[in-house]
Amino acid sequence: MKTYKFTAFEPTGKLIVEETWSFENDDEAKKKGETAIEEKGLLETTHRLVNSSGKLVLFHV
């Protein structure tokens, strides 16, 4: 399992959520990450999901 960091922000830049998630790979992170973000009700907020090397997997403004 690889480690991924999820963060979501308010329009002001204030941090709403910062969590560490684990997935097998970037493809799984993208698919399951989108589902988790939707379940948290943060799909329309500014958010990002990056892998442990800093590669952007998901991003929404």
N, C-alpha and C positions, 0 to 999 in steps of 0.2 A: 504494500500500500504506500502511496505517495501522499505527502502533506500539501494541502492547499489552504490559502488564507482568503477568507471572504470578508469584505468590508462594504458597508452601505452608509451613505451620507445624506444629510438634509441639504436643501439648496444653498444654505449658508456655509456649507462645508463642515458643519458639526457632525461628528461620528455618531451614527445610530447603532450600528452593530459591527463587531469585529469577532470573527470566529475562525477556528481552525477545523478543517474538514479533511477526511481521508478518502481517496479514490484509487483505483488500480492504475488509471492512466488519464491523459488529458481528455480523450473522447468521453470516457465515463464521467469525468468531472463536469464537462460541459452539459451533458444530458441530465445527470442526476442533480447537478448544481442548479440548473434552471428550475427543476421541479421543487427543490428545497427553497429556493428564493421565492417562488410563487406561493408555496405553503406559508411562508413567513409574511406574505403580503407586501413584499418589497420589490416586486417585479418592475414597477414604474418609478422607483427611486434611483438615484445615482448609485451604482454599485459596481464592484469588480471582484473577480476571482482569479488569483494568481497561483502558479505552482511554486514549489520550493526554490526554483532557480530564478523566479521573478517573471516568468513568461505569463503574459496576460491570456487567460483562457476565456473569460467572459467579461464584458464591460457594457454598461448602459449609462447614458447621461440623461 
